[in-house]
Amino acid sequence: MKTNDKNLSKRRLSFLASLLLTGTPAFAEAPPKLELARGTFYRSPLSYSTTRDPDPPKYARSVSEVGIDSLLHNNWLDVGLDYRFRYEYRDDDLRRKQGGLDEPWLQRTRAYLGIKEIADPFRFAAELQDSRRWHSNYALDNRDYNELEFIRLYGELYFKDLLGQDSIGNSRPLSVRYGIHNFEFLDRRLIGNNQWRNTANTFQGFHASLGQESNDWQLDLLAVQPLDRLLDEPDEPAKQKWLYGAIGHWRRWSDIVTLEPYYLALEQSAYGSVVERVVHSPGLRAYGVIGASGFDYDASFTSQFGRNGKRDINAHGGNIEIGYTLAAHPWKPRFSAFFGYASGDRDPKDNEDNRFERFYGFGRPWSANDYIVYENIIAPKLRVEAKPRHNFRFDFGYSWYGLASDKDRFNAANNAIDPTGKSGSFVGHELDVRFRYNVTPKDEIILGYAYFKAGEFTENRVRSGDTDFAYLEFTHRFF
């Protein structure tokens, strides 16, 4: 072998070894690491509506940002207060048993207080939310109404440097929280706080985290009970129901791919007429960009097994989105194609339950009308997003919906079902558009519209025709 060939082989071996051990290749004259330049391994997904709400929430600010840091040194206090009002125009809403026009007014107020650093390792956070609805033709429900409840109230033990540092110098902390939580994980399809809905998903119990978002790896551990939203009483833990989780984050190669392996389990003990139910859900999510091509991707798959009373559980679900951003255009338009699937029960009379357990994920990005959930569904979508100005964005899309099993239920339409399968499986088409305008850094106005055309299953088991949904939303952040 020639000397030049030997040197080339050595460089190749060095490249591969460095890539495997550090996530970045070695060069004779190594360029600055991109991770070091941005100070974090974390890269946000580009897929539609999958960026998680931050912790603390995005409307909260350190006191240094609101001009009172001279009174409270070291930025140990986070505060937040925001208000949202939404007017909705809903004609023949499928979620209601009867059609007709409804024009509800929805109001949500949130306040946040967080104490950090000054008393480490002890930390504390509280978030109060008040959700109301007026001017509606229907009785109150816990999707819209939940008066003055804590959606976050926990104590925390936070050890900043207990697990050392990552390769770019970010501390790898250990955090253990107990109390009421309002969090989001993965792509929000299995665990989300449902920002669109007027009320929030909340949980009570333990949340431990090894590492933080800026690290090359992180592990979140959950042992919590979902809280039932009660109209006339304080919210309380769901009776004999527990959610367990181990959610990993591997960001060493985040310029190419972020990997999120996970295991979720939902346990419901038997009581009264409720049967024992245990759902085990291992899965994997991967998202990233494809070099400088302009293409991005986000894909996940979940397999489920366990027991539902006397029936074995055998279900699965997943989704994939491919996007392309035209970076050279001043509007930075992004075009995307999405396909989502969640199995439905093939035969309600056999010994196997195939209905996918959707856990506590978001609802609306499946459907702008809020008609679809992550259960018994086939959903291809096309979408365009653009930002003509720094304070103005819009997006519009087309969705097609079908039942994965024509013998299982259409959840959002009051569990409409035809056990014979003779009503078909086509649910309908949906077209939607949304405009978002930041009037000031603290004020946002959103205008949206969604049109739904019923398919054969919806016409046979729910209602025929189409539905219209328009809304005007205003949000104000006080700090």
BALODO-208563 format. One line per 5 residues: number of its first residue (from 1); their letters; for each residue x, y, z of C-alpha. Coordinates in steps of 0.001 Angstrom, whole numbers, always signed. Each point is the difference from the previous one (the first is absolute). Example, Ala and Ser with C-alpha at 12.3 -4.5 7.8 and 13.67 -1.06 7.14 Angstrom:
1	AS	+12300/-4500/+7800 | +1370/+3440/-660;
This chain:
1	MKTND	+0/+0/+0 | +1294/+3461/-873 | +770/+2541/+2757 | -2798/+2318/-1178 | -2479/-2903/+164;
6	KNLSK	+1117/-815/+3553 | -460/+3601/+1093 | -3424/+71/-1612 | -996/-3157/+1877 | +1223/+1475/+3288;
11	RRLSF	-2023/+3149/-578 | -3093/-2079/-742 | +483/-2055/+3177 | +531/+3188/+2016 | -3159/+1512/-1514;
16	LASLL	-2122/-3053/+875 | +1416/-351/+3520 | -564/+3669/+771 | -3538/-129/-1420 | -921/-3001/+2156;
21	LTGTP	+1584/+1285/+3223 | -815/+3708/-141 | -2661/+402/-2646 | +2276/+2315/-2028 | +2715/-953/-2469;
26	AFAEA	+3709/+661/+608 | +1969/+2049/-2532 | +3656/+907/-220 | -1035/+3601/+580 | -3317/-396/+1813;
31	PPKLE	-2545/+2737/-702 | -1966/+1436/+2947 | -2771/-2334/+1161 | -3479/+1165/-933 | -1287/-1189/+3387;
36	LARGT	+2551/+2192/+1769 | -929/+2989/-2129 | -3622/-189/+1044 | +702/-1244/+3539 | -2480/-2865/-114;
41	FYRSP	-556/-3370/-1626 | -3736/+639/-235 | -1534/+681/-3394 | -3721/+749/-348 | -2072/-2179/-2333;
46	LSYST	-1268/+1704/-3153 | -3105/-2204/-251 | -3373/+1700/+344 | -1070/+838/+3567 | +2347/-2437/+1771;
51	TRDPD	+2265/+2422/+1920 | -686/-575/+3689 | -1058/+2794/+2335 | +3155/+953/+1957 | +559/-289/+3733;
56	PPKYA	-693/+2535/+1463 | -2890/+843/-2397 | +749/+2403/-2834 | -2053/+2826/+1484 | +2143/+2/+3186;
61	RSVSE	+2972/+2331/+397 | +2906/+384/+2397 | -335/+3118/+2122 | +3085/+1366/-1772 | -2067/+176/-3184;
66	VGIDS	-2797/+2011/+1611 | +2228/+2687/+1491 | +28/-877/+3714 | +3274/-1941/+232 | +1492/+2805/+2128;
71	LLHNN	-2392/-1065/+2755 | +391/-3738/-530 | +3607/-872/-729 | +1287/-3136/-1761 | -3178/-529/-2055;
76	WLDVG	-1408/-2561/+2401 | -3641/+845/-725 | -2069/-721/-3149 | -3427/+1601/-411 | -2670/-131/-2653;
81	LDYRF	-3561/+1103/-691 | -1941/-387/-3230 | -3569/+269/-1252 | -1661/-1571/-3042 | -3423/+646/-1493;
86	RYEYR	-1440/-1964/-2922 | -3242/+458/-1892 | -1133/-3130/-1871 | -2573/-407/-2754 | -959/-3688/-288;
91	DDDLR	-2678/-1170/-2408 | -1084/-3671/+408 | +2888/-926/+2314 | +492/-3796/-217 | +1044/-121/+3653;
96	RKQGG	-3569/+904/+985 | -2835/-2509/-149 | -2222/+2559/-1666 | +923/+2329/-2847 | -662/+3703/-320;
101	LDEPW	+1920/+3199/+551 | +2028/+662/+3154 | +2077/+3142/+729 | +1851/-519/+3288 | +2323/+2528/+1639;
106	LQRTR	+3004/-1650/+1641 | +2223/+1680/+2573 | +3200/-1334/+1571 | +2203/+1739/+2586 | +3286/-1433/+1283;
111	AYLGI	+2476/+1134/+2655 | +3429/-1501/+706 | +2515/+310/+2853 | +3301/-1872/+123 | +2811/+113/+2586;
116	KEIAD	+3440/-1305/-994 | +3709/+143/+938 | -298/+2113/+3146 | -802/-3006/+2208 | +1525/-2822/-2077;
121	PFRFA	-435/-2907/+29 | -3586/+964/+978 | -2159/+1560/-2700 | -3702/+723/-391 | -2489/+831/-2762;
126	AELQD	-3719/+804/-97 | -2295/+705/-2938 | -3659/+890/+374 | -2492/-144/-2868 | -3577/+1234/-248;
131	SRRWH	-2041/-1225/-2989 | -3506/+1287/-761 | -2579/-192/-2775 | -2969/+2266/-719 | -2618/+492/-2695;
136	SNYAL	-370/-3651/-996 | -3085/-2093/-746 | +1430/-3061/+1760 | +567/-1047/+3586 | +3442/+660/+1466;
141	DNRDY	+2623/-2709/-498 | +3588/-415/+1176 | +1432/+674/-3450 | -922/+3661/+385 | -653/+588/+3704;
146	NELEF	+2221/-570/+3047 | -239/+2782/+2537 | +3129/+1140/+1892 | +2160/-3143/+228 | +3700/-596/+562;
151	IRLYG	+1436/-1548/-3143 | +3526/+86/+1445 | +889/-185/+3680 | +3143/-1893/+935 | +3104/-32/+2148;
156	ELYFK	+3294/-954/-1582 | +3436/-1253/+1009 | +2462/+1318/-2593 | +3682/-1005/+4 | +1676/+2016/-2736;
161	DLLGQ	+3331/-1840/-423 | -733/-3373/+1568 | +428/-1880/-3303 | +2973/+2029/-1247 | +83/+1828/-3332;
166	DSIGN	-447/-859/-3645 | +2703/+405/-2649 | -699/+3722/-582 | -88/+915/+3691 | -3719/+21/+771;
171	SRPLS	-752/-1298/+3465 | -1969/-3240/+180 | -2401/+444/+2936 | -2191/-2414/+1919 | -3522/+1258/+703;
176	VRYGI	-2767/-1661/+2020 | -3437/+1626/+175 | -3121/-960/+1896 | -3415/+1628/-274 | -2269/+1135/-2837;
181	HNFEF	+1548/+165/-3475 | -950/+1552/-3328 | +2561/-1397/-2441 | +503/-1189/-3574 | +2252/-2719/-1430;
186	LDRRL	+1066/-1440/-3348 | -2023/+1504/-2880 | -2971/+792/+2309 | -2153/-2713/-1597 | +184/-2258/+3067;
191	IGNNQ	+591/+2495/+2831 | -960/+3642/-526 | -1544/+2801/+2031 | -2495/+866/-2770 | +780/+3690/-443;
196	WRNTA	-2829/+477/-2509 | -2711/-1407/+2240 | -1281/+2379/+2655 | +918/-2426/+2812 | +3278/-1800/+660;
201	NTFQG	+1169/-3582/+515 | +1540/-312/+3469 | +1607/-2768/+2048 | +948/-605/+3614 | +3014/-1978/+1140;
206	FHASL	+3752/-280/-670 | +2020/+1315/-2928 | +3763/-585/+42 | +2427/+1213/-2647 | +3620/-991/-554;
211	GQESN	+1556/+2732/-2086 | -1540/+3044/-1646 | -1123/+1068/-3466 | +3404/+1428/-972 | +1824/-3297/+718;
216	DWQLD	+987/-2675/-2485 | -2181/-2507/+1884 | -2860/+254/+2459 | -2415/-2394/+1704 | -3441/+872/+1406;
221	LLAVQ	-1735/-2366/+2440 | -3716/+273/+858 | -2259/-1541/+2627 | -3166/+2124/+32 | -3769/-142/+218;
226	PLDRL	-2038/+1995/-2549 | -2300/+2535/+1648 | -3718/-58/-782 | -1334/+3466/-843 | -3115/+422/+2146;
231	LDEPD	-2469/+2795/-694 | -1280/+685/+3506 | +2806/-1337/+2191 | +3816/+227/+147 | +1745/-2258/-2509;
236	EPAKQ	+1101/-3337/+1419 | +2140/-2976/-1095 | -1791/-2484/-2257 | -1106/-2927/+2114 | +2530/-2847/+35;
241	KWLYG	+1658/+1135/-3256 | +3760/+507/-422 | +2239/+1099/-2861 | +3632/-1151/-10 | +2669/+1044/-2436;
246	AIGHW	+3681/-84/-922 | +782/+2432/-2834 | +3526/+274/-1392 | +1543/+2780/-2076 | +3182/-624/-2032;
251	RRWSD	+1254/+3275/-1495 | +3657/-737/-715 | -776/-79/-3736 | -2737/+2656/+98 | +1293/+1768/-3124;
256	IVTLE	-1138/-3140/-1825 | -2407/-1820/+2334 | -1425/+207/+3507 | -1093/-3367/+1382 | -2657/-352/+2703;
261	PYYLA	-544/-3606/+1101 | -2817/-368/+2513 | -2092/-2357/+2063 | -3437/+1007/+1327 | -2385/-2060/+2095;
266	LEQSA	-3582/+710/+1069 | -1432/-2018/+2883 | -3671/+11/+1023 | -935/-2120/+3019 | -3398/-1669/+86;
271	YGSVV	-2780/+1591/+2068 | -3780/-107/-322 | -849/-592/-3662 | +3493/+1092/-1160 | +2212/-2927/-1072;
276	ERVVH	+3718/-247/+573 | +2001/+1353/-2923 | +3768/+139/-590 | +1497/+1468/-3188 | +3753/-244/-708;
281	SPGLR	+1247/+2362/-2740 | +3628/-100/-1151 | +884/+2271/-2899 | +2554/+2130/-1806 | -59/+3488/-1472;
286	AYGVI	+2638/+1385/-2387 | +132/+3492/-1493 | +2544/+2240/-1685 | +1113/+1643/-3229 | +1618/-1427/-3111;
291	GASGF	+3148/+2088/-314 | -407/+3261/-1882 | -2606/-1468/-2358 | -2898/+1886/+1603 | -1729/-3274/+915;
296	DYDAS	-950/-952/+3552 | -1723/-3036/+1494 | -1783/-1185/+3139 | -1096/-3607/+522 | -1176/-2119/+2923;
301	FTSQF	-1393/-3460/+612 | -1686/-1503/+3090 | -839/-3636/+659 | -2516/-886/+2714 | -726/-3189/+1925;
306	GRNGK	-1591/-937/+3327 | -3444/-929/+1311 | -3434/+1628/-79 | -2117/-2099/+2319 | +12/-3447/-1592;
311	RDINA	+1223/+1260/-3388 | +3627/+170/-1152 | +1160/+3364/-1332 | +1746/+22/-3379 | +93/+3495/-1503;
316	HGGNI	+2381/+2364/-1737 | +231/+3532/-1298 | +2443/+2311/-1697 | +497/+3007/-2198 | +2482/+1503/-2396;
321	EIGYT	+390/+3527/-1347 | +2340/+1139/-2760 | +471/+3729/-457 | +1851/+2279/-2393 | +885/+3634/+754;
326	LAAHP	+742/+2396/-2847 | +2706/+1895/+1906 | +869/+2310/-2906 | -3493/+1512/-53 | -499/+2970/+2394;
331	WKPRF	-3194/-1610/+1377 | +1844/-3279/+838 | -2974/-2156/-1075 | -60/-3585/+1247 | -1900/-2716/-1862;
336	SAFFG	-735/-3248/+1816 | -1664/-3368/-466 | -1187/-1959/+3041 | -1429/-3466/+543 | -1392/-1144/+3360;
341	YASGD	-1424/-3359/+985 | -1442/-1523/+3181 | -1570/-3440/+38 | -3640/-642/+882 | -1681/-3071/+1447;
346	RDPKD	-547/-2425/-2893 | -2668/-2089/+1751 | -1602/+1126/+3297 | -1145/-3587/+651 | +3358/-1791/-172;
351	NEDNR	+2673/-429/+2704 | +2338/+2696/-1349 | -284/+3771/+467 | +1656/+1865/-2890 | -1044/+3545/+908;
356	FERFY	+3047/+2255/+399 | +292/+1709/+3403 | +508/+3700/-682 | +1063/+830/+3588 | -186/+3789/+585;
361	GFGRP	+1143/+1567/-3245 | -1139/+3115/-1794 | -3090/-36/-2173 | -216/+2979/-2311 | +2993/-406/-2361;
366	WSAND	-1624/-3274/-1062 | -2997/+2117/-1018 | -499/+3768/+5 | -3644/-696/+906 | +1198/-2151/+2939;
371	YIVYE	-1879/-3008/-1435 | +2858/-2540/-47 | +2011/-1693/+2742 | +2913/-2463/-140 | -2224/-3083/-75;
376	NIIAP	-1451/-2159/-2802 | +1061/+2440/-2687 | +1719/+287/-3378 | +959/+3607/-728 | +2088/+1222/-2971;
381	KLRVE	+552/+3774/-92 | +1558/+2712/-2161 | +995/+3366/+1468 | +1671/+3305/-890 | +1472/+2415/+2564;
386	AKPRH	+1530/+3425/-660 | +1202/+3137/+1786 | -368/+3099/-2218 | +1087/+2326/+2851 | +1806/-406/+3295;
391	NFRFD	-3328/+431/+1823 | -2380/-1693/-2439 | -381/-3722/-816 | -2595/-2111/-1755 | -575/-3648/-816;
396	FGYSW	-2619/-1991/-1872 | -556/-3692/-583 | -2095/-2857/-1310 | -783/-3196/+1965 | -1688/-3292/-873;
401	YGLAS	-1375/-2187/+2815 | -974/-3640/+100 | -565/-2597/+2720 | +2738/-2602/+330 | -2772/-2462/+942;
406	DKDRF	-3519/+567/-1337 | -1346/-2013/+2965 | +1489/+2254/+2678 | -1076/+3426/+1265 | +454/+3548/-1263;
411	NAANN	+1051/+1435/+3356 | -543/+3744/-410 | -3510/-433/-1414 | -1387/-1309/+3289 | +1511/-3450/-616;
416	AIDPT	-2127/-662/-3093 | +420/-3646/-996 | -1340/-2679/-2338 | +1108/-3452/+1299 | -1038/-1547/-3325;
421	GKSGS	+2326/+2196/-2061 | -2753/+656/-2562 | +90/+3788/+431 | +3392/+240/-1708 | +3288/+1425/+1277;
426	FVGHE	+321/+3395/-1733 | -401/+2748/+2636 | +455/+3098/-2183 | +2184/+2775/-1467 | +1191/+3149/+1768;
431	LDVRF	+1401/+3298/-1271 | +1424/+2512/+2479 | +1820/+3337/+45 | +1497/+2068/+2811 | +1513/+3518/+208;
436	RYNVT	+2126/+1083/+2976 | +975/+3613/+599 | +2120/+1330/+2873 | -1336/+3512/+481 | +2675/+611/+2660;
441	PKDEI	+2538/-2351/+1634 | -2668/-661/+2662 | -3174/-84/-2105 | -1043/-2520/-2638 | -3125/-261/-2168;
446	ILGYA	-915/-3258/-1760 | -2691/-401/-2641 | -885/-3464/-1258 | -2527/-2000/-2003 | -594/-3722/-595;
451	YFKAG	-2436/-1704/-2351 | -932/-3676/+405 | -1829/-2109/-2596 | -1534/-3187/+1388 | +947/-3400/-1423;
456	EFTEN	-2190/-3092/-201 | +565/-1154/+3601 | -783/+3458/+1405 | -3106/+342/-2172 | -1264/-3448/+1020;
461	RVRSG	+764/+108/+3733 | +234/+3701/+987 | -1375/+2669/-2384 | +80/+713/-3712 | +1252/+3160/-1645;
466	DTDFA	+2859/+2262/+1014 | +1103/+2065/+3010 | +1537/+3473/+313 | +2248/+1246/+2753 | +1405/+3536/+213;
471	YLEFT	+1728/+1661/+2935 | +1658/+3203/+1122 | +2493/-219/+2864 | +1838/+2665/+1987 | +2843/-682/+2464;
476	HRFF	+1749/+2486/+2275 | +3152/-681/+2017 | +386/+2407/+2906 | +3757/-364/+517;
